[in-house]
Amino acid sequence: RYFPGHQEFFLLFVQATDSYAFSVHLKSRLLSGIHELAKNVEVKGISEQLPKLEMLAKFLGVVVFSPNWHSSGVTDILNTVSEKEANIWTSSTEFNFPLLDELSKIEDEVRLLITVPWILSLLRMAKWDSFSMRSPHIQEIITRLLSIHQRISKQPSPNVQVVSLCLESFFHQVVGLRRTHSLAGVASHESNGSFSMLTYSAEVQLPDSFLFSSIPHLDEFSALLSSV
């Protein structure tokens, strides 16, 4: 589900390589690609830009988080790691990309569409990484995403609502209800204190591939409707 089609081959290739030098080089190339694509905040070309950003971010997440992914032999150890230890561990796996700064730049619909989905795609790869998910840095990013969700959840734009659905799916599937609830109060205070309403740009036509990859079970629902 996370790596459809030919993406699965490249996932297996990255994992089978098991090379520190290759991982460092790949991480640098992925970050460079994300940086170049994320600089574009124009409506033109956004339908081609979004799937590329998501895919690059997803493989960056593999490089950053997969060394800590769960296995049957380390699950008990992961469950006993303290927050301090988690923060020390993840300090060596920083993204070298200012995620919080990127989120703070969101002032209009286009910036929202460009920024949030690829960051969610990156962080989904932390689902099986207890070290990183418990670090203060990741917690702060999740809190900012929660505040953005609170900010946009009642805004009428269809594209904004797509991003809202993406965020809800991320909180449910990756963060978990308990952690989401514990961070919601901080996010609410941040949202009320510093965020204004989004300004809207020209309507953006989101590609089907982006919608299907971002919203769980949408492809199944679409197939069901087609068969009726």
JOQUI-V157120 format. One record per run of one state. SS is the DSSP state (~ for helix, > for strand, _ for the rest). FROM is the first residue (numbers start at 1). LEN is the number of residues. If there is no record, write none. Layout:
# JOQUI-V157120
SS_FROM_LEN / SS_FROM_LEN
This chain:
# JOQUI-V157120
__1_6 / ~_7_11 / __18_2 / ~_20_19 / __39_7 / ~_46_23 / __69_6 / ~_75_5 / __80_3 / ~_83_11 / __94_5 / ~_99_6 / __105_3 / >_108_1 / ~_109_16 / __125_5 / ~_130_4 / __134_2 / ~_136_17 / __153_5 / ~_158_18 / __176_1 / ~_177_18 / __195_4 / >_199_1 / __200_8 / ~_208_7 / __215_3 / ~_218_10 / __228_1
